[in-house]
């Protein structure tokens, strides 16, 4: 299919599926079509590698917390409703340099805070809407996931802080990939939690995800969290010395088999593991004891960082100032309060308050510091079960750590972990209306641990049951997550491709 015909199909779907509310803003059509025609004309000619790359002329949707100079960047918040960035984020510049075309900016949970993409100034994102069943898209990158799942773009960029790429990918039946923290530049991304935020990729298959990742995987001197070239070289050398056989050692975490796991999700997990054994891979049960504390630690650390990051949105330094009838008579301090009260949604205000409390003098030792310690234990759990040492740390764990690990937790070393992405299938709007905020946070239980440790992880859609005999289950797509050691991104995508082929 020509680039122009492919783009016309995507644009037609954008119009036909407008009710899903996946996009906040779209690229102007005349300029978009001219860019596509130029890309089409370049095909077959000898060009530089960047200009003739595999994403040349492809429409890519971009989450609306990633800055673009030609489209507004609102982070789905009322306080940024009129903001247009004067510059492109590094990943946007990389996409454009490689010939990729920004199709538009996608809807999200405000500032990336949510698990269902229902906390947006522009209204919720849906993956399907009819009179009998309204399904949520997952969050916070729900708009990007729906854009790819409904063929409104070839691929999409999102951000993953605690599962915001993998969770909506699982709910919409596509591939959602979170690279190792620091591989992709965060410069130009509106921050939620700096130590966790990672740009991720949505695609309809793992090959496309790998292609897009290759275009944006490089060091950025403007981003202090971007992995240095020397460290990238160190990781490459470590991987080149790793003697991996064709058959992989695959770990199944015991702690992920929780009571809240829906039977249809457990069935897909068991089926995937069984099919992998038939291919000759070896399965091992492993223990990650700190997993049960990971979610609590995350919801201390992320809001704490968010409360700090969002302090600058006061209508003076950043954000739209409160313009109510009584604005001119207020003192600055009251004006700040009204600006933030009117500009932020309820979920953002809830997390700001939570974060501000955990950073307060009376609470920081009991909450924030303890959560940081849990984060380190989560990372140590992963380092203990992976055969590849963490390239950012000493290969040998400290004696202090060795003495705290129970004998039952010591076991086989594995190459990757296989587990569900989410404990349930996508919930309906009716179900969400009955949930408390704490209940909603539980959807991140399987994605948060890899985020705390900065590990590469990908959600791959698989069918829960291949048998037509079970009509109730046949056709349900479940997200299965693949997690590997830090820097082992190629292996994650390789295993994702295997699982993808097994799960269809």
C-alpha positions as CSV (number, residue, x, y, z in Angstrom):
1,X,0.0,0.0,0.0
2,X,1.3,3.5,-0.9
3,X,2.0,6.0,1.9
4,X,-0.8,8.2,0.7
5,X,-3.4,5.5,0.6
6,X,-2.3,4.3,4.0
7,X,-2.6,7.8,5.4
8,X,-6.0,8.3,3.8
9,X,-7.2,5.2,5.6
10,X,-5.9,6.5,9.0
11,X,-7.5,9.9,8.5
12,X,-10.8,8.4,7.5
13,X,-10.7,6.3,10.7
14,X,-10.0,9.5,12.7
15,X,-13.2,11.0,11.4
16,X,-15.3,7.8,11.8
17,X,-14.1,7.2,15.3
18,X,-14.2,10.7,16.7
19,X,-16.6,9.7,19.4
20,X,-13.8,7.6,21.1
21,X,-12.1,10.9,21.9
22,X,-8.6,9.6,21.2
23,X,-7.2,12.9,19.8
24,X,-7.1,16.3,21.5
25,X,-5.8,18.0,18.3
26,X,-5.0,16.9,14.8
27,X,-2.4,18.0,12.3
28,X,-3.7,20.4,9.6
29,X,-4.8,18.4,6.6
30,X,-3.3,20.4,3.7
31,X,0.2,20.4,5.3
32,X,-0.1,16.8,6.3
33,X,-1.0,15.6,2.8
34,X,1.8,17.6,1.3
35,X,4.3,16.1,3.7
36,X,3.0,12.6,2.8
37,X,3.3,13.3,-0.9
38,X,6.8,14.5,-0.4
39,X,7.7,11.3,1.5
40,X,6.0,9.2,-1.3
41,X,8.1,11.0,-3.9
42,X,11.3,10.2,-2.0
43,X,10.7,6.5,-2.1
44,X,13.0,4.5,-4.3
45,X,15.6,7.3,-4.5
46,X,19.0,7.3,-2.9
47,X,18.8,9.4,0.3
48,X,20.5,9.7,3.6
49,X,19.7,6.9,6.1
50,X,17.5,9.2,8.2
51,X,15.4,10.4,5.4
52,X,14.8,7.0,3.8
53,X,14.3,5.1,7.1
54,X,11.5,2.6,7.7
55,X,9.3,5.2,9.5
56,X,9.5,7.6,6.5
57,X,6.0,8.9,5.7
58,X,4.4,7.0,8.6
59,X,1.6,8.7,10.7
60,X,2.5,8.6,14.4
61,X,0.2,9.8,17.1
62,X,1.8,11.6,20.1
63,X,0.6,11.8,23.7
64,X,-0.3,15.3,24.6
65,X,2.3,15.7,27.3
66,X,5.1,15.6,24.8
67,X,5.9,19.0,23.4
68,X,5.3,19.9,19.8
69,X,5.9,23.3,18.2
70,X,3.1,23.0,15.6
71,X,0.3,21.6,17.9
72,X,-0.8,22.6,21.4
73,X,0.6,20.6,24.3
74,X,-2.0,20.6,27.1
75,X,-1.3,17.5,29.2
76,X,-5.1,17.2,29.1
77,X,-5.2,19.9,31.8
78,X,-7.3,23.0,32.0
79,X,-4.3,24.9,33.4
80,X,-2.4,24.3,30.1
81,X,-5.4,24.5,27.7
82,X,-3.9,27.4,25.7
83,X,-0.2,26.3,25.8
84,X,1.8,25.7,22.6
85,X,5.4,24.8,23.1
86,X,8.0,27.0,21.3
87,X,10.1,23.9,20.6
88,X,9.8,20.2,19.8
89,X,10.7,17.5,22.3
90,X,13.8,15.5,21.4
91,X,11.8,12.5,20.4
92,X,9.6,14.6,18.1
93,X,12.7,16.0,16.4
94,X,14.1,12.5,16.0
95,X,10.8,11.3,14.5
96,X,10.7,14.2,12.0
97,X,14.4,13.6,11.1
98,X,13.6,10.0,10.3
99,X,10.7,11.0,8.1
100,X,7.9,10.3,10.6
101,X,4.8,12.5,10.5
102,X,3.0,13.6,13.7
103,X,-0.7,12.8,13.1
104,X,-2.0,14.6,16.1
105,X,-1.9,14.9,19.9
106,X,-3.7,12.2,21.9
107,X,-5.9,12.4,25.0
108,X,-4.7,11.2,28.4
109,X,-5.3,11.3,32.1
110,X,-4.4,14.8,33.2
111,X,-0.6,15.1,33.6
112,X,-0.5,11.3,33.2
113,X,-2.2,10.7,36.5
114,X,-4.7,7.8,36.1
115,X,-5.2,4.2,35.0
116,X,-8.2,4.6,32.7
117,X,-7.9,7.9,30.8
118,X,-11.1,9.3,32.3
119,X,-9.4,12.2,34.2
120,X,-9.0,14.5,31.2
121,X,-10.0,18.2,30.7
122,X,-11.2,17.1,27.3
123,X,-13.4,14.2,28.5
124,X,-12.6,10.4,28.8
125,X,-11.2,8.2,26.2
126,X,-13.1,5.1,25.2
127,X,-12.0,2.0,23.2
128,X,-15.6,1.1,22.4
129,X,-19.0,2.8,22.9
130,X,-22.4,1.4,22.4
131,X,-25.7,1.4,24.4
132,X,-24.9,-1.8,26.2
133,X,-21.2,-1.7,27.0
134,X,-18.8,1.3,27.3
135,X,-15.2,0.0,27.7
136,X,-12.4,2.2,29.0
137,X,-9.1,2.4,27.2
138,X,-6.8,2.2,30.2
139,X,-4.4,4.9,31.2
140,X,-2.9,7.2,31.2
141,X,-1.9,6.9,27.5
142,X,-5.3,5.8,26.5
143,X,-5.7,8.1,23.5
144,X,-2.4,6.8,22.0
145,X,-3.5,3.2,22.5
146,X,-6.9,3.7,21.0
147,X,-5.4,5.6,18.0
148,X,-3.3,2.6,17.2
149,X,-5.9,-0.1,18.0
150,X,-8.5,1.5,15.8
151,X,-6.1,2.3,13.0
152,X,-6.1,6.0,13.3
153,X,-2.3,6.0,13.1
154,X,0.5,3.6,12.3
155,X,2.0,3.8,15.7
156,X,2.0,6.2,18.7
157,X,4.2,7.6,21.5
158,X,3.0,7.6,25.1
159,X,4.7,7.9,28.5
160,X,4.9,5.2,31.1
161,X,5.4,6.1,34.7
162,X,3.8,3.1,36.5
163,X,2.3,1.2,33.6
164,X,0.7,4.0,31.5
165,X,1.8,2.4,28.2
166,X,1.5,-1.3,29.1
167,X,-1.9,-1.1,30.8
168,X,-3.8,0.6,27.9
169,X,-2.0,-1.7,25.4
170,X,-3.3,-4.7,27.3
171,X,-6.9,-3.3,27.4
172,X,-6.9,-2.4,23.7
173,X,-5.2,-5.6,22.4
174,X,-2.0,-4.1,21.0
175,X,1.7,-4.0,21.8
176,X,2.9,-1.5,24.4
177,X,6.6,-1.2,25.1
178,X,8.4,0.6,27.9
179,X,12.1,0.8,27.2
180,X,14.8,0.8,30.0
181,X,14.7,4.1,31.9
182,X,17.2,6.5,30.3
183,X,17.4,5.0,26.8
184,X,14.9,7.5,25.2
185,X,15.2,11.2,25.9
186,X,12.6,12.8,28.2
187,X,13.6,16.3,27.2
188,X,10.4,18.2,26.2
189,X,8.1,15.8,28.1
190,X,5.9,17.5,30.8
191,X,7.0,15.7,33.9
192,X,4.8,13.7,36.2
193,X,7.5,11.8,38.2
194,X,11.1,12.4,36.9
195,X,12.7,9.3,38.3
196,X,10.0,7.1,36.7
197,X,8.7,8.8,33.5
198,X,9.7,6.8,30.4
199,X,8.6,7.4,26.8
200,X,7.0,4.3,25.4
201,X,5.7,3.0,22.2
202,X,2.4,1.6,20.9
203,X,2.2,-0.5,17.8
204,X,0.1,-3.2,16.3
205,X,3.0,-5.7,16.3
206,X,6.4,-6.0,18.0
207,X,8.3,-5.5,14.8
208,X,6.8,-2.0,14.3
209,X,7.5,-1.2,18.0
210,X,11.2,-2.2,17.4
211,X,11.3,0.0,14.3
212,X,10.0,3.1,16.0
213,X,12.3,2.4,19.1
214,X,15.4,2.3,16.8
215,X,14.5,5.8,15.6
216,X,14.4,7.4,19.0
217,X,17.0,5.3,21.0
218,X,20.0,7.6,21.4
219,X,21.8,9.8,24.0
220,X,20.5,13.3,24.4
221,X,22.9,15.8,26.2
222,X,19.9,18.0,27.0
223,X,18.4,15.3,29.2
224,X,20.3,14.7,32.4
225,X,18.6,11.3,32.8
226,X,19.6,10.2,29.3
227,X,22.0,7.2,29.4
228,X,25.5,8.2,28.5
229,X,27.2,6.8,25.4
230,X,29.9,5.2,27.6
231,X,27.2,3.3,29.6
232,X,25.4,2.3,26.4
233,X,28.7,0.9,25.1
234,X,29.2,-0.9,28.4
235,X,25.7,-2.5,28.1
236,X,26.4,-3.6,24.5
237,X,29.7,-5.2,25.5
238,X,28.0,-7.0,28.4
239,X,25.3,-8.4,26.1
240,X,27.8,-9.4,23.5
241,X,29.6,-11.5,26.1
242,X,26.4,-13.2,27.2
243,X,26.2,-16.7,26.0
244,X,22.5,-17.3,25.4
245,X,21.3,-20.5,23.8
246,X,18.3,-20.7,21.6
247,X,16.2,-22.1,24.4
248,X,15.5,-19.4,27.0
249,X,15.1,-19.7,30.8
250,X,11.8,-18.0,31.5
251,X,10.7,-17.1,35.0
252,X,7.1,-17.1,36.3
253,X,6.8,-14.9,39.4
254,X,4.9,-16.6,42.2
255,X,3.7,-13.3,43.8
256,X,1.9,-12.3,40.6
257,X,-0.7,-15.1,41.0
258,X,-2.9,-13.0,43.2
259,X,-6.5,-13.6,44.3
260,X,-7.8,-10.6,42.3
261,X,-6.5,-12.2,39.0
262,X,-9.5,-12.9,36.8
263,X,-9.8,-16.5,35.6
264,X,-9.7,-15.4,31.9
265,X,-6.4,-13.6,32.6
266,X,-4.9,-16.6,34.5
267,X,-5.9,-18.9,31.7
268,X,-4.1,-16.8,29.1
269,X,-1.0,-16.7,31.3
270,X,-1.0,-20.5,31.8
271,X,-1.6,-21.1,28.1
272,X,1.3,-18.8,27.1
273,X,3.7,-20.5,29.5
274,X,2.6,-23.9,28.2
275,X,3.1,-23.0,24.6
276,X,6.6,-21.6,25.4
277,X,7.6,-25.0,26.9
278,X,6.5,-26.7,23.7
279,X,9.0,-24.5,21.8
280,X,11.8,-25.8,24.0
281,X,12.1,-23.0,26.5
282,X,12.5,-23.9,30.2
283,X,10.1,-22.5,32.8
284,X,11.1,-21.7,36.3
285,X,9.0,-20.3,39.2
286,X,10.8,-17.4,40.9
287,X,10.0,-15.3,43.9
288,X,10.0,-11.5,44.1
289,X,9.1,-11.0,47.7
290,X,9.0,-7.2,47.7
291,X,6.4,-7.1,44.9
292,X,3.6,-6.9,47.5
293,X,5.0,-3.6,48.7
294,X,5.8,-2.1,45.3
295,X,2.4,-0.6,44.7
296,X,2.3,1.2,48.0
297,X,5.9,2.6,47.5
298,X,5.0,3.8,44.0
299,X,1.9,5.7,45.3
300,X,4.2,7.5,47.8
301,X,7.1,8.3,45.4
302,X,5.2,9.3,42.3
303,X,2.8,11.8,44.0
304,X,5.7,13.2,45.9
305,X,7.6,14.0,42.7
306,X,4.4,15.2,41.1
307,X,3.7,17.7,43.9
308,X,7.1,19.2,43.3
309,X,6.9,19.2,39.5
310,X,3.4,20.8,39.5
311,X,4.2,23.6,42.0
312,X,5.3,25.9,39.1
313,X,1.8,25.8,37.6
314,X,0.5,28.9,39.4
315,X,-0.7,31.1,36.6
316,X,2.4,33.3,36.9
317,X,5.3,31.2,36.0
318,X,3.4,28.5,34.0
319,X,-0.2,27.9,33.2
320,X,-3.4,29.9,32.5
321,X,-4.2,32.4,35.2
322,X,-7.5,32.3,36.9
323,X,-9.7,34.9,35.1
324,X,-12.9,34.9,37.2
325,X,-14.8,38.1,38.0
326,X,-13.0,38.5,41.4
327,X,-9.5,37.9,40.0
328,X,-8.3,41.5,40.1
329,X,-9.2,42.1,43.7
330,X,-7.3,39.1,45.1
331,X,-3.8,39.0,46.6
332,X,-1.2,37.0,44.8
333,X,-1.4,34.1,47.3
334,X,-5.2,33.7,46.9
335,X,-4.9,34.1,43.2
336,X,-2.4,31.2,43.0
337,X,-4.9,29.1,45.0
338,X,-7.8,29.9,42.8
339,X,-5.7,29.3,39.6
340,X,-4.7,25.9,40.8
341,X,-8.1,25.0,42.2
342,X,-9.8,25.9,38.9
343,X,-7.0,24.6,36.6
344,X,-6.4,21.2,38.1
345,X,-8.8,18.2,38.0
346,X,-9.8,16.2,41.1
347,X,-7.3,13.4,40.6
348,X,-4.3,15.7,40.1
349,X,-5.3,17.7,43.2
350,X,-5.6,14.4,45.2
351,X,-2.1,13.4,44.2
352,X,-0.6,16.8,44.9
353,X,-2.0,16.8,48.4
354,X,-0.8,13.2,49.0
355,X,2.7,14.0,47.7
356,X,2.9,17.3,49.7
357,X,2.1,15.4,52.8
358,X,4.6,12.6,52.3
359,X,7.3,15.3,51.8
360,X,6.4,17.2,54.9
361,X,8.9,17.3,57.8
362,X,6.7,15.2,60.0
363,X,6.0,12.5,57.4
364,X,9.0,12.3,55.1
365,X,10.9,9.7,57.2
366,X,7.9,7.4,57.6
367,X,6.7,7.6,54.0
368,X,9.0,9.0,51.4
369,X,12.3,7.6,52.8
370,X,10.7,4.2,53.5
371,X,9.3,4.0,50.0
372,X,12.8,4.7,48.5
373,X,14.1,1.8,50.5
374,X,11.3,-0.5,49.2
375,X,12.2,0.7,45.7
376,X,15.8,-0.5,46.2
377,X,14.5,-3.9,47.5
378,X,12.3,-4.3,44.4
379,X,15.3,-3.7,42.2
380,X,17.4,-6.2,44.2
381,X,14.7,-8.8,43.8
382,X,14.9,-8.5,40.0
383,X,18.7,-8.5,40.0
384,X,18.6,-11.7,42.1
385,X,16.5,-13.6,39.6
386,X,18.0,-12.4,36.3
387,X,21.0,-14.3,34.9
388,X,22.3,-11.0,33.4
389,X,23.8,-8.7,36.0
390,X,22.5,-5.2,36.2
391,X,25.0,-3.1,34.1
392,X,24.4,-0.1,36.3
393,X,25.4,-1.8,39.5
394,X,28.1,-4.2,40.8
395,X,27.5,-7.7,39.6
396,X,27.7,-9.1,43.1
397,X,25.0,-8.2,45.6
398,X,26.2,-7.0,49.0
399,X,26.6,-9.4,51.9
400,X,24.0,-7.3,53.7
401,X,21.5,-8.0,51.0
402,X,22.4,-11.7,50.8
403,X,21.6,-12.2,54.5
404,X,18.1,-10.6,54.2
405,X,17.0,-12.9,51.3
406,X,15.0,-15.9,52.6
407,X,16.1,-19.3,51.4
408,X,12.8,-19.9,49.6
409,X,13.4,-16.8,47.5
410,X,16.7,-18.1,46.2
411,X,16.3,-20.1,43.0
412,X,17.1,-20.3,39.3
413,X,18.5,-17.5,37.3
414,X,16.3,-16.6,34.3
415,X,16.5,-14.5,31.1
416,X,13.1,-13.0,31.2
417,X,9.9,-12.9,33.3
418,X,6.4,-13.7,31.9
419,X,3.4,-12.4,33.8
420,X,0.0,-10.7,33.1
421,X,0.0,-7.0,32.4
422,X,-3.2,-6.3,34.2
423,X,-5.2,-8.4,36.7
424,X,-8.5,-7.9,34.8
425,X,-9.9,-7.3,31.4
426,X,-10.8,-3.7,30.5
427,X,-13.5,-2.5,32.9
428,X,-16.8,-0.8,31.9
429,X,-17.7,2.7,32.8
430,X,-20.4,1.4,35.1
431,X,-17.9,-0.6,37.0
432,X,-15.5,2.3,37.3
433,X,-18.3,4.5,38.7
434,X,-18.5,2.1,41.7
435,X,-14.8,2.1,42.4
436,X,-12.9,4.2,44.9
437,X,-9.6,5.9,43.8
438,X,-7.7,3.3,45.8
439,X,-9.5,0.5,43.9
440,X,-8.4,2.1,40.6
441,X,-4.8,2.2,41.7
442,X,-4.8,-1.6,42.0
443,X,-4.8,-2.0,38.2
444,X,-1.1,-1.0,38.2
445,X,-0.1,-3.9,40.5
446,X,1.7,-5.9,37.8
447,X,3.3,-2.9,35.9
448,X,4.6,-0.8,38.8
449,X,7.5,-3.2,39.9
450,X,9.3,-2.9,36.6
451,X,8.8,0.9,36.6
452,X,10.4,1.2,40.1
453,X,13.4,-0.8,38.9
454,X,13.6,1.0,35.5
455,X,13.4,-2.3,33.6
456,X,12.3,-2.8,30.0
457,X,8.9,-4.3,29.7
458,X,6.4,-4.9,27.0
459,X,2.7,-5.9,26.9
460,X,1.7,-8.3,24.1
461,X,-1.9,-9.3,23.3
462,X,-2.7,-13.1,23.4
463,X,-6.0,-14.9,23.1
464,X,-7.3,-16.4,26.3
465,X,-8.5,-19.5,24.7
466,X,-7.9,-21.0,21.2
467,X,-10.9,-23.3,21.5
468,X,-14.2,-22.5,19.8
469,X,-15.9,-24.8,22.2
470,X,-15.8,-22.1,24.9
471,X,-17.8,-19.3,23.4
472,X,-17.6,-17.2,26.5
473,X,-13.9,-17.0,26.4
474,X,-12.9,-17.3,22.8
475,X,-11.7,-14.1,21.2
476,X,-10.8,-12.3,24.5
477,X,-7.4,-10.6,24.1
478,X,-5.3,-10.5,27.3
479,X,-2.1,-8.5,27.8
480,X,0.9,-10.7,28.7
481,X,3.9,-8.8,30.0
482,X,7.6,-9.6,29.3
483,X,10.2,-8.1,31.6
484,X,14.0,-8.4,31.3
485,X,17.1,-7.0,33.0
486,X,18.0,-3.4,32.6
487,X,19.4,-2.7,29.1
488,X,18.3,-6.1,27.7
489,X,15.7,-4.4,25.5
490,X,16.4,-6.4,22.4
491,X,15.6,-9.6,24.3
492,X,12.3,-8.2,25.6
493,X,11.2,-7.4,22.0
494,X,12.5,-10.7,20.8
495,X,10.4,-12.7,23.3
496,X,7.5,-10.3,22.7
497,X,7.6,-11.4,19.0
498,X,7.6,-15.1,20.1
499,X,4.6,-14.6,22.5
500,X,2.8,-12.5,19.9
501,X,3.0,-15.4,17.3
502,X,1.9,-17.9,19.9
503,X,-1.0,-15.9,21.1
504,X,-2.8,-15.3,17.8
